[in-house]
Structures are given as structure tokens and as C-alpha cells.
């Protein structure tokens, strides 16, 4: 499944998966490292990143807590509350 990126697609699964992939890439971590910090398997994370499953709120909250990624960006592509380092690289 191809994933297009940001604001114009808001909460479409394809847009969310593109944001998840980009956030992981900007973190400099592979799927195994990134997902282990979220206390999940790389396979489970891959289903969200590949758009095979919708991202549940519980995982989005973990992204917010562990990686400082606001729910508004994860679900809607709103960049205003992103950490500066990430916002400048998007």
C-alpha cells in the first residue's frame, strides 16, 4: 500500500502510516528499536506503518509520551506542536 504524506489527507490511513514511517526514520531507529520502546513487536508496528491496521489511540498516546509526537500530528498532520528538530526535517 502506498502512503502519501500530510495535512491534506488528515486522518486517512495512508496519511497516518506515512507520518508514522517518517517519524521513525527521523528518530534514526529501525523498526525493531523503535517498536521495542513502545513495548510492541516490530511486526505489530509494521502493520501500522504499512497501513494494514488503523493506529489505536493507546499506541498514539505512547508515541506522545515516549517520542513527544502530538496526537494532532499523528492523526491529522498538524505540525504546530511537533518538537522543533522533527518539524524542521519534515
Secondary structure as UniProt FT lines:
FT   HELIX           7..9
FT   TURN            10..11
FT   HELIX           13..27
FT   HELIX           31..37
FT   TURN            38..39
FT   HELIX           42..49
FT   TURN            50..51
FT   HELIX           57..67
FT   HELIX           71..76
FT   TURN            80..81
FT   HELIX           84..89
//
